[in-house]
Amino acid sequence: MTQVFTPPPRLLMGPGPIDADPRVLKAMSSQLLGQFDPSMTACMDLTMAAYRDVFATSNQWTFLVDSTSRGAIEAAMVSMLEPGDKVLVPIFGRFGHLLCEIASRCGAVVTKIEVPWGQVFPQEQIIEAILKERPKLLALVQGDTSTTMLQPLSALGRVCHENDVLLYCDATASIGGNVLDTDDWMLDVVSVGLQKCLCGPSGSAPITLNDRAVSLIQGRKHIEAGLRSDGQEEGQGRVISSNYFDLSMIIDYWSKARLNHHTEATSMLYAAYECARILLEEGLTEAIERHELNGRALASGLAALNLRLFGDQQNRMNNVVGVYIPEDVPGEKIRHEMLMDFGIEIGTSFGPLHGVIWRIGTMGYNARPDAVLKTLACLEQCLLASGHRLSPGESVAEARAIYRAASDQPTQAPLEAVK
Ligand SMILES: Cc1ncc(COP(=O)(O)O)c(C=O)c1O
């Protein structure tokens, strides 16, 4: 006998995933369509168009990779890199290490530059490294959830273009909650996931590639035997060493050629499209402002709990805040109590920050005052019970004052207008 599985009610206030918007869950429960049903291909085209707006790009090749976010990172790298290629990775957290790891598995020769976790690079430092190393690819993360830091990027694309360097950016955790201007910043390839500020589940990875990146990848196109037809153009370059993540074939699947490369994850396509619609209906600027306001209220409320904020606050992501776990409290016990007594999930971090900081997110569907205020109120209870010194009531009052001040400003969107 199998058991019914009913997920318990939770408020996911960690670094992601977060609770999906009910609209996304509803879209996912729609019936499936055949692979090449005109309605299915119309939905794919609509999704491409919507994600062009989400990425702020006019790139034709803007589509979904059927995988979690790291699948799109892997697809970008394996499709662009050949053994021996030089890659430069600025690391300011766990996900920079992931980029190195994936590039190395592609046989690339990786040069790392690092800053301590909790800081970002001055852009000049990255530019200096580009000019010194002259890599084929600069790969970096925009918002590294492991440290909550947001790397400024706007000046890097021009330098890369002038020096014939490709620029890949992982914006999984930042898109929708922080400014990302793919075309204005001259980013060649950007990939993301749905499970942070885009209000969806993980399992689909939107990606955008400009002509520079696409022409490199198309030069390596080798269509698998059994799908190849007469007159189909093949590249001269080295075969891309993954079939599943071969972006030249995936592009053909999303193109008019409709190459039967894989079976599209239809329910995730519906989810991804609805995520984009939700964001675009709200407006990119409005969504970013909402994340900024909720992130600021959360950070101030945490500081009012007599907690020390982690990292360079000038370069913090809008959607996730790190705080040091005070030495006088049992960090994991408090996370457990938050989950079991209040149904609220908060995160710790990785590597050197594991057990040192908590990461508390307010993103996507959960970038809302009620979610932030509840989290602060419950965390206060847990901290008080463990003997941490704080002024009861101050945290929620501090966050509410920020919301009230914001709603008094005529330029702010109404706070309750999450949807
Ligand atoms: C910046 C960043 N990149 C990549 C990933 C990996 O995403 P996934 O677990 O969806 O593969 C994450 C996940 O948290 C992330 O925050």
The ligand as an ORCA input file, in Angstrom:
! r2SCAN-3c Opt
* xyz 0 1
  C      22.912     31.794     -8.276
  C      22.489     30.389     -8.422
  N      22.941     29.674     -9.468
  C      22.593     28.397     -9.660
  C      21.764     27.757     -8.789
  C      21.447     26.291     -9.013
  O      20.122     26.154     -9.271
  P      19.378     24.732     -9.382
  O      19.419     24.179     -8.017
  O      18.020     25.132     -9.836
  O      20.086     23.907    -10.381
  C      21.244     28.453     -7.691
  C      20.353     27.792     -6.723
  O      20.084     28.233     -5.647
  C      21.616     29.805     -7.502
  O      21.177     30.515     -6.454
*
